[in-house]
Amino acid sequence: MWIRTLQTLTATMLILALPAHAVSLDDVKAKGTLSVSLYKDFPPYSYLKDGKQTGVDVDLARALADKLGVESDIRLVGADENVEDDLRNNVWKGHYLGSGVTDVMLHMPYDREFSKKVDEASFVAPYQLEKVVFAFNTDKVGKQPTIANFMSEPIGVEIDTLSDFYLLQAMQGAISRNVRHYANLTKAAEALKSGEISGIMGPRGELEGILATRPANIQMQSLVTPGLARGSWAMGIAVKADIKGNLGKEVDKAMAELVKDGTVKKVFEEHKLTYQPPAEASNVTTSQ
């Protein structure tokens, strides 16, 4: 009973405490800031270093706010069980124990099929093409491995991700017994460096950032992945869906200009990451 009472009280307090949510550029300019949700503990995109917010998405959020003529107000948030929950907590409703929603959230899948699942949010401003790659120990699988090498060598993935689901089914399940699950790719990278596993499958940007400093026997490249319908996808920005507001349209326009003028590419290069613009994304729209 006390738990239910606490939840009710907390929800009431939250409703009273929620900040005004911007649905138009005028709203953003009136308050002087663009509030942005970014994932925490998510190198090389958004994390704390020496107590300061840093990463690709942090820099992009600041550049976007500057393009809109306001300051950025960045909030680092934890990931929930899935992206739909993250959107509910940070974009259109707010967590009942949280601090309300923000104007936008970066590092969201820009995908027509996925967008059909979330009526409450709009997906705009594709700014990056992400793709799946493999990092591997050449002493264990050679310099030109194939997916078949991991029928006999352990390979790590972040649990409940595209890479996880793929490897459990690849080669008619012949790799599944060698799949090692980790809470995040940082822990998987530690296991790769220590020799606990021989490879990792995951998004290129994350692996390049986490393995920026690595021994010579750890290499990274794309491998042929039979049965994987889609190995690349565009990342964009989520805003609350509101037919009366124009914030999504203005954010889309501003980020497109940052892609076109080279600002986004420069940010990736400053963080020593490979950059591919979203225009190079596949036309396949299979949900992630």
KEKE-3310 file (N, C-alpha, C; in steps of 0.2 Angstrom, whole numbers, plus 5000, padded with zeros to 4 digits):
npx = (5004:5010:5019:5011:5005:5016:5020:5009:5009:5022:5020:5011:5018:5027:5020:5017:5030:5035:5045:5041:5037:5045:5037:5039:5050:5050:5046:5058:5067:5062:5064:5077:5086:5090:5084:5091:5091:5103:5111:5119:5135:5140:5151:5159:5150:5142:5146:5154:5169:5182:5173:5166:5154:5156:5159:5154:5140:5137:5144:5138:5125:5127:5132:5120:5111:5117:5116:5102:5102:5102:5107:5113:5106:5110:5106:5111:5105:5100:5099:5083:5073:5071:5071:5058:5054:5064:5060:5048:5051:5059:5056:5042:5033:5039:5048:5041:5048:5057:5064:5056:5053:5063:5067:5072:5080:5095:5103:5094:5085:5083:5071:5058:5049:5051:5047:5033:5029:5029:5019:5019:5031:5041:5053:5067:5080:5091:5108:5119:5127:5127:5135:5137:5151:5166:5177:5193:5204:5219:5228:5221:5211:5216:5221:5211:5197:5182:5164:5163:5174:5170:5163:5171:5178:5177:5165:5161:5146:5135:5122:5105:5105:5105:5117:5118:5106:5108:5120:5116:5108:5115:5123:5115:5113:5125:5135:5130:5134:5146:5144:5147:5140:5138:5136:5139:5148:5160:5164:5165:5175:5186:5187:5191:5203:5210:5210:5200:5190:5188:5183:5172:5156:5148:5141:5150:5155:5154:5163:5175:5178:5179:5189:5200:5213:5222:5230:5242:5237:5224:5211:5200:5185:5173:5163:5157:5140:5130:5113:5110:5099:5100:5114:5117:5112:5103:5105:5096:5086:5074:5059:5045:5029:5019:5006:5004:5016:5032:5045:5051:5053:5061:5073:5076:5080:5090:5100:5102:5109:5121:5126:5128:5137:5149:5151:5146:5154:5167:5166:5165:5178:5186:5185:5191:5184:5176:5167:5151:5139:5121:5115:5121:5115:5106:5092:5084:5071:5070:5064:5074)
npy = (4994:5006:5008:5011:5022:5031:5031:5037:5050:5054:5055:5065:5076:5077:5081:5094:5099:5098:5105:5118:5112:5114:5117:5123:5134:5146:5145:5139:5149:5158:5153:5153:5142:5125:5111:5095:5077:5065:5049:5042:5037:5032:5031:5033:5044:5051:5055:5056:5065:5067:5074:5082:5084:5076:5070:5064:5066:5076:5087:5089:5092:5104:5112:5111:5118:5131:5134:5136:5147:5148:5143:5127:5114:5101:5084:5070:5054:5038:5022:5014:4999:4998:5007:5013:5015:5024:5035:5038:5041:5053:5061:5063:5060:5058:5052:5044:5046:5055:5070:5076:5080:5083:5095:5089:5073:5065:5053:5043:5031:5033:5029:5023:5012:5009:5021:5021:5014:5022:5034:5046:5053:5062:5059:5066:5075:5067:5062:5054:5039:5024:5008:4990:4982:4972:4969:4961:4948:4946:4936:4926:4923:4927:4939:4941:4936:4926:4926:4913:4909:4911:4900:4892:4900:4912:4925:4942:4952:4966:4964:4960:4966:4971:4964:4954:4947:4943:4935:4924:4917:4915:4906:4895:4894:4889:4897:4901:4895:4900:4914:4928:4937:4954:4968:4981:4988:4992:4984:4972:4975:4976:4963:4958:4963:4957:4944:4935:4934:4932:4941:4955:4960:4974:4992:5003:5016:5016:5005:5010:5021:5016:5007:5015:5016:5003:4986:4980:4968:4969:4972:4980:4978:4977:4962:4949:4946:4934:4932:4943:4956:4969:4980:4993:5009:5024:5038:5049:5063:5064:5072:5078:5074:5085:5093:5107:5112:5118:5114:5102:5103:5114:5110:5099:5106:5114:5104:5098:5108:5109:5096:5098:5109:5103:5103:5092:5082:5086:5086:5072:5069:5075:5068:5057:5047:5037:5045:5044:5051:5052:5051:5040:5029:5013:5010:5001:4997:4990:4986:4990)
npz = (5000:5004:4994:4983:4987:4988:4974:4969:4975:4971:4957:4957:4962:4952:4941:4945:4945:4932:4919:4907:4891:4875:4860:4849:4839:4843:4857:4862:4860:4868:4881:4880:4879:4872:4877:4880:4878:4881:4880:4895:4901:4888:4879:4862:4862:4872:4888:4904:4907:4918:4925:4917:4904:4889:4871:4855:4853:4862:4858:4846:4850:4856:4845:4838:4846:4846:4832:4832:4839:4853:4870:4875:4885:4892:4897:4904:4902:4908:4900:4896:4895:4882:4866:4864:4878:4882:4874:4879:4892:4891:4880:4877:4888:4901:4915:4930:4941:4937:4930:4921:4903:4889:4876:4864:4859:4855:4845:4840:4831:4814:4805:4795:4797:4811:4816:4815:4826:4837:4840:4848:4846:4835:4822:4816:4807:4802:4804:4804:4798:4804:4806:4807:4813:4815:4828:4831:4837:4829:4832:4836:4826:4814:4800:4791:4794:4794:4797:4800:4808:4821:4825:4832:4840:4854:4854:4858:4863:4866:4877:4871:4859:4841:4836:4845:4844:4830:4830:4838:4830:4818:4805:4806:4820:4824:4830:4842:4854:4857:4859:4870:4882:4887:4898:4892:4878:4882:4892:4885:4876:4885:4888:4876:4874:4885:4881:4884:4875:4857:4848:4844:4840:4834:4834:4823:4827:4841:4844:4838:4846:4859:4857:4853:4858:4857:4856:4844:4838:4838:4827:4816:4806:4793:4791:4780:4783:4782:4780:4788:4787:4787:4789:4792:4797:4799:4811:4820:4827:4840:4843:4853:4846:4839:4832:4832:4834:4828:4830:4827:4813:4812:4819:4811:4799:4804:4808:4796:4789:4796:4793:4780:4779:4784:4798:4806:4802:4805:4819:4821:4816:4825:4836:4832:4824:4811:4799:4791:4780:4782:4770:4764:4768:4768:4758:4763:4775:4786:4803:4817)
capx = (5000:5014:5022:5006:5004:5022:5020:5004:5012:5028:5017:5007:5024:5031:5016:5018:5037:5038:5046:5037:5040:5045:5035:5040:5057:5049:5046:5065:5070:5059:5067:5084:5089:5087:5085:5093:5093:5108:5113:5125:5140:5140:5157:5162:5145:5140:5149:5158:5176:5185:5167:5163:5151:5160:5157:5151:5133:5137:5147:5133:5119:5129:5132:5113:5108:5120:5113:5096:5102:5101:5111:5111:5105:5111:5104:5113:5100:5101:5094:5078:5073:5071:5070:5052:5054:5068:5057:5042:5054:5063:5053:5035:5029:5043:5048:5037:5053:5062:5064:5052:5055:5067:5065:5075:5084:5099:5105:5088:5085:5079:5068:5051:5046:5052:5043:5026:5028:5029:5015:5020:5037:5043:5060:5069:5087:5097:5115:5125:5126:5130:5135:5140:5158:5169:5184:5195:5211:5222:5232:5216:5207:5220:5219:5205:5193:5175:5160:5163:5179:5167:5160:5176:5181:5172:5164:5157:5141:5131:5116:5099:5106:5105:5122:5117:5101:5110:5125:5113:5105:5119:5126:5110:5114:5132:5139:5127:5137:5152:5143:5147:5136:5141:5132:5140:5154:5166:5166:5167:5182:5191:5187:5194:5210:5213:5211:5195:5186:5192:5180:5166:5152:5144:5141:5157:5156:5156:5170:5181:5179:5181:5196:5204:5219:5222:5236:5242:5234:5217:5209:5193:5183:5167:5164:5151:5136:5125:5106:5108:5095:5102:5119:5118:5105:5104:5104:5093:5084:5067:5055:5038:5025:5014:5004:5004:5023:5037:5052:5054:5055:5067:5078:5078:5083:5097:5105:5104:5114:5127:5129:5130:5143:5154:5152:5146:5160:5172:5165:5167:5185:5189:5184:5194:5179:5174:5160:5147:5133:5115:5113:5123:5111:5103:5085:5080:5068:5068:5065:5080)
capy = (5000:5012:5009:5014:5029:5034:5032:5042:5056:5056:5057:5072:5081:5078:5085:5101:5101:5098:5111:5119:5108:5118:5113:5128:5137:5152:5143:5137:5155:5162:5151:5154:5135:5119:5105:5089:5071:5061:5043:5043:5032:5030:5033:5040:5049:5055:5053:5061:5064:5072:5077:5086:5081:5075:5065:5067:5069:5082:5092:5090:5095:5111:5115:5112:5124:5137:5135:5139:5154:5147:5139:5120:5112:5094:5080:5063:5049:5031:5019:5009:4992:4998:5014:5016:5017:5030:5041:5040:5044:5059:5065:5064:5060:5059:5046:5046:5048:5059:5077:5079:5078:5088:5097:5084:5067:5063:5046:5040:5028:5037:5023:5023:5006:5010:5027:5019:5011:5028:5040:5052:5056:5062:5057:5071:5077:5061:5066:5049:5033:5019:5001:4985:4980:4967:4970:4954:4947:4943:4930:4920:4922:4929:4945:4941:4931:4926:4924:4906:4908:4911:4894:4889:4906:4916:4932:4946:4957:4969:4960:4962:4971:4968:4960:4948:4943:4940:4930:4918:4913:4915:4899:4890:4893:4886:4902:4903:4893:4904:4921:4930:4943:4959:4974:4986:4986:4994:4978:4968:4977:4974:4955:4956:4965:4952:4937:4931:4933:4933:4946:4958:4963:4980:4998:5005:5022:5014:5001:5014:5025:5012:5004:5020:5014:4995:4983:4979:4962:4970:4975:4981:4979:4974:4955:4947:4943:4930:4932:4950:4959:4976:4981:5000:5013:5032:5040:5056:5066:5063:5077:5076:5075:5090:5096:5114:5115:5118:5113:5096:5105:5119:5105:5095:5111:5116:5099:5097:5113:5107:5091:5101:5113:5100:5103:5086:5078:5089:5084:5065:5068:5078:5062:5051:5042:5037:5048:5043:5055:5048:5050:5034:5024:5009:5011:4996:5001:4985:4989:4987)
capz = (5000:5005:4988:4978:4989:4986:4967:4967:4977:4966:4951:4958:4962:4945:4936:4947:4944:4925:4915:4900:4885:4869:4854:4843:4840:4848:4864:4863:4860:4874:4887:4879:4879:4869:4882:4876:4882:4878:4884:4899:4900:4881:4875:4862:4860:4878:4894:4908:4908:4922:4928:4911:4898:4883:4867:4849:4853:4867:4854:4841:4854:4857:4839:4835:4849:4843:4826:4833:4842:4860:4873:4876:4892:4891:4902:4902:4905:4908:4895:4899:4892:4874:4864:4866:4884:4882:4871:4884:4898:4890:4875:4876:4894:4907:4920:4936:4946:4934:4930:4915:4897:4886:4869:4859:4861:4850:4844:4839:4825:4809:4802:4794:4801:4818:4818:4815:4833:4842:4838:4852:4845:4828:4821:4811:4807:4801:4804:4804:4796:4808:4803:4811:4811:4820:4831:4832:4839:4824:4834:4836:4820:4808:4798:4786:4797:4792:4802:4802:4813:4828:4827:4836:4844:4858:4852:4863:4861:4871:4877:4868:4853:4835:4835:4849:4840:4824:4831:4841:4825:4812:4803:4809:4827:4826:4834:4848:4860:4858:4861:4877:4883:4891:4899:4887:4874:4885:4896:4880:4874:4890:4888:4870:4876:4890:4878:4886:4869:4851:4843:4846:4834:4837:4830:4822:4831:4848:4844:4836:4852:4865:4856:4850:4861:4857:4854:4836:4836:4838:4821:4815:4799:4791:4788:4777:4788:4779:4784:4791:4781:4787:4793:4793:4799:4800:4817:4820:4833:4842:4846:4854:4841:4841:4826:4832:4835:4822:4833:4823:4807:4813:4821:4805:4795:4807:4807:4788:4787:4800:4789:4773:4780:4787:4805:4809:4800:4809:4826:4821:4815:4832:4841:4829:4822:4804:4798:4785:4781:4782:4763:4761:4772:4764:4757:4767:4781:4791:4810:4821)
cpx = (5004:5017:5017:5005:5010:5022:5015:5006:5018:5025:5014:5013:5027:5027:5017:5025:5039:5039:5042:5041:5039:5042:5036:5047:5056:5049:5054:5068:5068:5062:5075:5089:5086:5089:5086:5094:5098:5110:5119:5129:5140:5145:5157:5157:5143:5142:5152:5165:5179:5179:5164:5160:5155:5157:5155:5144:5133:5139:5141:5127:5121:5129:5124:5110:5111:5117:5106:5096:5101:5107:5109:5111:5104:5110:5106:5108:5102:5096:5090:5079:5073:5070:5064:5051:5058:5064:5051:5045:5057:5061:5046:5031:5033:5042:5045:5042:5059:5061:5060:5056:5060:5065:5066:5079:5088:5100:5099:5088:5080:5077:5061:5047:5046:5047:5036:5024:5027:5025:5016:5026:5038:5050:5062:5077:5092:5104:5121:5123:5130:5130:5138:5146:5160:5176:5186:5202:5214:5226:5227:5213:5210:5218:5213:5200:5186:5171:5160:5169:5176:5163:5165:5179:5176:5171:5159:5152:5138:5124:5110:5100:5105:5111:5121:5112:5104:5115:5121:5109:5109:5122:5121:5111:5121:5136:5137:5131:5143:5151:5143:5144:5139:5136:5133:5146:5160:5169:5168:5174:5187:5192:5191:5202:5214:5214:5205:5190:5190:5190:5175:5163:5148:5145:5149:5159:5158:5162:5176:5183:5182:5188:5200:5212:5219:5229:5236:5238:5226:5215:5202:5191:5176:5168:5157:5147:5130:5118:5105:5105:5098:5108:5121:5111:5107:5102:5101:5091:5076:5065:5048:5034:5019:5012:5004:5011:5027:5044:5055:5057:5061:5073:5081:5082:5090:5102:5107:5109:5121:5130:5132:5137:5149:5155:5151:5152:5166:5172:5167:5175:5189:5190:5187:5190:5178:5167:5157:5141:5127:5113:5116:5120:5107:5095:5081:5077:5066:5069:5071:5077)
cpy = (5006:5014:5013:5021:5033:5036:5037:5049:5059:5059:5064:5077:5082:5082:5092:5104:5101:5104:5112:5116:5112:5114:5118:5131:5143:5151:5142:5144:5159:5160:5152:5147:5130:5114:5099:5083:5067:5055:5044:5037:5028:5033:5030:5045:5054:5052:5058:5060:5069:5077:5082:5082:5081:5070:5069:5070:5075:5088:5094:5094:5103:5115:5116:5118:5131:5139:5138:5145:5154:5143:5132:5118:5104:5090:5073:5058:5042:5028:5014:5003:4992:5006:5017:5019:5024:5036:5043:5044:5051:5063:5067:5064:5061:5053:5049:5048:5052:5066:5080:5077:5084:5089:5091:5078:5065:5055:5041:5037:5032:5031:5023:5018:5007:5016:5026:5016:5016:5034:5046:5056:5056:5062:5062:5071:5071:5065:5061:5043:5028:5012:4997:4983:4975:4969:4963:4954:4943:4937:4924:4918:4924:4936:4946:4935:4932:4925:4917:4904:4908:4905:4890:4894:4910:4923:4936:4951:4960:4966:4963:4968:4967:4963:4953:4944:4939:4934:4923:4914:4912:4908:4894:4889:4890:4890:4903:4901:4897:4912:4922:4937:4948:4965:4980:4984:4988:4988:4972:4969:4975:4966:4954:4958:4960:4945:4933:4929:4934:4939:4949:4960:4968:4986:5000:5011:5020:5010:5005:5019:5021:5009:5008:5018:5006:4992:4982:4973:4963:4974:4976:4982:4976:4967:4954:4943:4940:4930:4938:4954:4967:4977:4988:5003:5020:5033:5047:5058:5065:5069:5075:5078:5080:5094:5104:5117:5114:5116:5107:5099:5110:5115:5102:5100:5113:5110:5097:5102:5111:5101:5093:5105:5110:5100:5096:5081:5080:5086:5076:5065:5070:5072:5056:5045:5043:5040:5046:5047:5050:5047:5043:5028:5020:5011:5006:4999:4995:4987:4986:4984)
cpz = (5000:4998:4983:4980:4987:4978:4965:4969:4973:4960:4951:4958:4956:4941:4938:4945:4936:4922:4909:4895:4879:4863:4848:4844:4844:4855:4866:4864:4866:4880:4886:4879:4875:4874:4878:4880:4878:4883:4889:4899:4893:4877:4868:4861:4866:4884:4898:4908:4912:4925:4923:4906:4892:4878:4860:4849:4858:4862:4848:4844:4854:4850:4836:4839:4847:4836:4826:4837:4849:4863:4874:4883:4891:4897:4900:4906:4904:4903:4898:4895:4885:4873:4865:4873:4885:4880:4876:4890:4897:4885:4876:4883:4900:4912:4926:4942:4943:4934:4924:4909:4894:4879:4864:4862:4855:4850:4844:4832:4820:4804:4801:4798:4808:4820:4819:4822:4838:4839:4842:4850:4837:4827:4815:4811:4807:4800:4803:4801:4800:4805:4808:4808:4816:4822:4833:4834:4833:4826:4835:4830:4813:4806:4793:4788:4793:4798:4805:4808:4820:4829:4832:4841:4848:4855:4857:4860:4867:4871:4874:4863:4847:4834:4839:4846:4834:4826:4834:4836:4819:4811:4807:4816:4829:4830:4841:4854:4862:4859:4868:4877:4888:4892:4894:4883:4877:4889:4891:4877:4879:4890:4881:4871:4880:4887:4880:4880:4863:4846:4847:4840:4838:4832:4829:4826:4838:4848:4843:4842:4857:4864:4852:4852:4861:4855:4847:4834:4836:4832:4821:4808:4798:4789:4785:4782:4784:4783:4788:4786:4781:4791:4794:4794:4800:4807:4816:4827:4834:4845:4848:4848:4843:4834:4826:4833:4828:4824:4829:4816:4807:4815:4815:4800:4797:4806:4800:4786:4790:4796:4783:4774:4783:4794:4808:4808:4804:4816:4826:4821:4822:4837:4838:4827:4815:4804:4791:4785:4780:4775:4760:4764:4767:4763:4761:4773:4786:4798:4813:4828)
residu = (MET:TRP:ILE:ARG:THR:LEU:GLN:THR:LEU:THR:ALA:THR:MET:LEU:ILE:LEU:ALA:LEU:PRO:ALA:HIS:ALA:VAL:SER:LEU:ASP:ASP:VAL:LYS:ALA:LYS:GLY:THR:LEU:SER:VAL:SER:LEU:TYR:LYS:ASP:PHE:PRO:PRO:TYR:SER:TYR:LEU:LYS:ASP:GLY:LYS:GLN:THR:GLY:VAL:ASP:VAL:ASP:LEU:ALA:ARG:ALA:LEU:ALA:ASP:LYS:LEU:GLY:VAL:GLU:SER:ASP:ILE:ARG:LEU:VAL:GLY:ALA:ASP:GLU:ASN:VAL:GLU:ASP:ASP:LEU:ARG:ASN:ASN:VAL:TRP:LYS:GLY:HIS:TYR:LEU:GLY:SER:GLY:VAL:THR:ASP:VAL:MET:LEU:HIS:MET:PRO:TYR:ASP:ARG:GLU:PHE:SER:LYS:LYS:VAL:ASP:GLU:ALA:SER:PHE:VAL:ALA:PRO:TYR:GLN:LEU:GLU:LYS:VAL:VAL:PHE:ALA:PHE:ASN:THR:ASP:LYS:VAL:GLY:LYS:GLN:PRO:THR:ILE:ALA:ASN:PHE:MET:SER:GLU:PRO:ILE:GLY:VAL:GLU:ILE:ASP:THR:LEU:SER:ASP:PHE:TYR:LEU:LEU:GLN:ALA:MET:GLN:GLY:ALA:ILE:SER:ARG:ASN:VAL:ARG:HIS:TYR:ALA:ASN:LEU:THR:LYS:ALA:ALA:GLU:ALA:LEU:LYS:SER:GLY:GLU:ILE:SER:GLY:ILE:MET:GLY:PRO:ARG:GLY:GLU:LEU:GLU:GLY:ILE:LEU:ALA:THR:ARG:PRO:ALA:ASN:ILE:GLN:MET:GLN:SER:LEU:VAL:THR:PRO:GLY:LEU:ALA:ARG:GLY:SER:TRP:ALA:MET:GLY:ILE:ALA:VAL:LYS:ALA:ASP:ILE:LYS:GLY:ASN:LEU:GLY:LYS:GLU:VAL:ASP:LYS:ALA:MET:ALA:GLU:LEU:VAL:LYS:ASP:GLY:THR:VAL:LYS:LYS:VAL:PHE:GLU:GLU:HIS:LYS:LEU:THR:TYR:GLN:PRO:PRO:ALA:GLU:ALA:SER:ASN:VAL:THR:THR:SER:GLN)
# end
